Amino acid sequence: MQPVESSSVDAVGFDPARNELTIRFVDGGTYVYGMVPIAIFEALLDADSIGRFVNDRIKPRYPFRSA
């Protein structure tokens, strides 16, 4: 997990062997999103707004579970 600059996301991590993106939110919730391409993780790290990217490009498109 690596910390990120965001008002809603505390840290993110990526497991390339499983194509899983882990997101720890500022409110304390941690979720693992499956079937995420590495390019999406890289785009997340480069996004102007990480929170907006998560809401627009991650949450509606990838299955998730609580961690």
C-alpha positions in Angstrom: 0.0 0.0 0.0 1.2 3.5 -0.8 -0.2 6.7 0.6 -1.8 9.1 -1.8 -2.8 12.8 -1.8 -6.6 12.7 -1.6 -9.3 13.9 0.7 -11.2 10.6 0.4 -8.5 8.0 -0.3 -5.8 7.2 2.2 -3.7 4.6 0.3 -3.8 2.3 -2.7 -2.0 -0.9 -3.6 -2.0 -3.2 -6.6 -1.3 -7.0 -6.9 -0.4 -7.6 -10.6 -0.5 -11.4 -10.2 -4.2 -11.2 -9.3 -5.1 -7.9 -11.0 -6.5 -6.6 -7.7 -6.6 -3.0 -6.6 -6.8 -2.3 -2.9 -8.1 1.0 -1.8 -8.1 2.2 1.8 -10.4 5.1 2.3 -10.0 8.0 4.8 -13.1 6.8 6.6 -11.3 3.6 7.4 -13.0 1.2 4.9 -10.7 -0.9 2.8 -11.9 -2.6 -0.4 -10.3 -4.9 -3.0 -11.4 -4.4 -6.6 -10.9 -7.4 -9.0 -10.0 -7.7 -12.7 -8.4 -4.3 -12.7 -5.8 -3.8 -15.5 -2.4 -2.4 -14.5 -3.0 0.5 -16.8 -6.0 1.6 -14.7 -3.9 1.5 -11.6 -1.2 3.6 -13.3 -3.9 6.1 -14.4 -5.3 6.2 -10.9 -1.9 7.3 -9.6 -1.6 10.0 -12.3 -5.1 11.3 -11.8 -5.7 15.0 -10.9 -8.3 13.8 -8.5 -7.9 10.3 -7.1 -11.3 10.3 -5.4 -13.1 11.4 -8.6 -11.2 8.7 -10.6 -12.2 6.0 -8.1 -15.9 7.1 -8.2 -16.0 7.4 -12.0 -13.6 4.7 -13.3 -13.3 2.1 -10.5 -16.4 1.7 -8.4 -18.9 1.4 -11.3 -16.8 -1.0 -13.4 -15.0 -3.6 -11.2 -16.3 -6.2 -8.7 -15.2 -5.6 -5.1 -15.1 -7.0 -1.6 -14.3 -5.7 1.8 -10.8 -6.4 2.9 
